[in-house]
Amino acid sequence: MGIAETIKSNKSLKKFVHYLLIPSGQARPRLWVKCFVNPFYHKRGKNSVIRRRTRIDVLPFNPFSLGEGSTIEDFSTINNGVGAVIIGNNSRIGIGNVVIGPVTVGNNVILAQNIVMSGLNHGYEDIHLPIHKQPVSTAPIFIEDDSWIGANAVVTAGVTIGKHCVVAAGAVVTKDIPPFSIAVGNPARVIKQYNKETGKWEKV
């Protein structure tokens, strides 16, 4: 049995290791993790940039990677506490984005400002327990290559946005968006798709 499996199988040991990595009740890793663990454990591609005023809440027990030529802009938050955050090549995570894993962003993706995408959901079913004490569930989000998501959009857990899609500003995406589509609204709906036979974007 490996170290990770040993820790996971022992509740007391798991709690202690978690305390060493993150202060109780917090999401941000301890300074020693940020300085001495993350730079060696997580992957950064050539010419990638993480702006100084970002909050990178990444921990060693889930993957985080930033592809070549990609940028995470100021005031964004990246959190891999409950699932991996993988960002492809030449993609831009705009100012003030919140990305909570599990999330995979493809290559050449543009995320505008103040977008929230979270692969995490809180349980609420037990009315005798505060929501923050109930189990969480996760469902991965996938943003495929060449897509553009407008400012203030929300992408919910379990959603896939297909290749070369445009999601309008302020949209709330609760269902998959097929490739080569334009989606708007709350909940987001597809209003145009690219027709390969005519070579035009056509209304649905």
N, C-alpha and C positions, 0 to 999 in steps of 0.2 A: 504494500500500500504506500503511495506517494505522500509527500508532505501535505499537499492540498487536501487529499482524501482523508488523511488522519485528522486534520483540523476540522473539516466539515462533519466528520462522524462523532466528534466529541463536543458536546454543547458548551461545556465550561471553557474548553480551550478555544473554541470558535469565538465565544464572547470576549475572551481576553485578547485574542489577536485583533478582533474588531476594535476594541478599546485602544490598542496600540496604534492602529491606523487612523482612527477617526474619533474625535471627542464625542462623548455621550450626547445623543440628541442632535448631532450635527451631520451635515452632508459633506463639508469641506475636509479634505485630508489634513493630517498634521503636517507641520512644516518640514519635518525630517523626511516624510514620504515624498512631498513635492520636490525637495532638493536632492535627495540621495537615492530614491527608488525610481520614480517616474521617468527621469531622463534616460535611464538604462533599460527600463522594461518596455516602455511604449515606443512606437515607431513614428518618426518624423521624416518625411520625404525631403529631397533636395529642394532648396528655395521655398520651402513652406514657411509661413509666418503666423505666429500667434501674437496678437497685439498685447501690449503691456497691461492694459486695463480690462483683461478678460478674467473670468473665474473658471479655472480648469479644475473641476472637482473629479479628478480621475484617480482610480485606485488600482493596485496591481492584480486584483482578483478578477477583473474583466478587461478585455482588450480595449485599447484606444489607439487609433492611428490616423495620421494626417498625411495625405498624399503629396506628391511632388507639385510644387507651384501653387498649392492651396493656401488660403488665408482664413483665419478666424479673426473677425474684427472686434474692436473695443466693445466692452460692456456685455459681451456674450457670456453665456454659461454653458459649459459642457459637463455632463454628469454620466459616468459609466457605472454607478453604484449597483444597479440592478440589471445591466445589460451592456454589451459592447457598443461603442461608438466608432464607426469606421467611415472615414471621409476620403473620397477618391482623389484623383489628380486634377489640378487646375480648377478646383471648386472654391466658391467663396461663401463663407458663413457671415452674413451681414451684421451690421451694428445691432446689438441688443437681442440677438437670437438666444433662445433657450432650447437646448438639445439634450434630452434625457433618454438614454438607451433603453432597450436595444434599438439602435438606428443605424442604417447604412445609407450613406450618400454616395452616389456614383461620381463619375468623372464629368467635368465641365458643367457642373450644376451651379446655378445662381440662387442663393437665398437672400432676399431683400432684408429690410429692417424689421425687428421686433416680431419675428416668427417664433411660434412655440410648437415644438414637436416632441411628443413624449410617448415612449413605448410602455410606460408604467400606468397602471390603474390601482387605486386604493379600494380595498374591500369596504363595504358599508352595511352588509346584511345583518350583522349582530347588533341590535339596538341597545344592548347592555354594555357595549364596549365603545370607547372613543374610536373614531375612524383611524386615527394615526396608530392605534394598537392592533388593528386588524391586518390580516395577511394582504400582501400586494400581489397583483398578477401582472404579467408582461406579455406583450405581443409585438413582434418586430415591425418597424417601419422601414420601408425601402423607397428611396428616391432614386430613380434610374437616371442614366446618363443624359446630359444635355437639357435637363428640365430647368424651369425658372418659376420660382414661387414668390408671389408679390408680398408687399409689406403687410404686417399684422395678420397674416394667415395663421390658422391652427391646423395641425395634422395630428389626428388621434391614433391611438395604439392599433396596430394590426393593419394599417393602410399601406398599399403600394401605389406609388405614382409612377406611371410608365415613362418610357423614354420620350424625350423631346416634348414634354407637356408644359403648358402654361397654366398656373393657378393664380387667379386674380387676387388682388389685394383684399384683405378682409375675409377671404373665404374660409369656411370651416370644413375640412375634408374628413368625412367619416366613413367613406367607402372608397374602394380602389378606383383609380382613374386609369383608363386604358392608354396605351402609348399614342403619341401624336394627337393629343386632345387639348382643348381649352376648357377649363372649368371655372365656374363662378358661383358665389352665393353661399348661404347657410341654410341647410347643408349644401355643400358644393355639388353642382350638377354640370354635366358636359354640355356645352352649347355649340362647339365646333369640333370637327375632326378632319385630319388630313386625308384626302382621297388620293391614293397612289395612282389610280387610273387617270384621273383628270389633272393631277398635279396641283390641286387647289385645296384650301381650307374651306370646308363646307359646313353650313348649319345643320345641326342634328334635328 
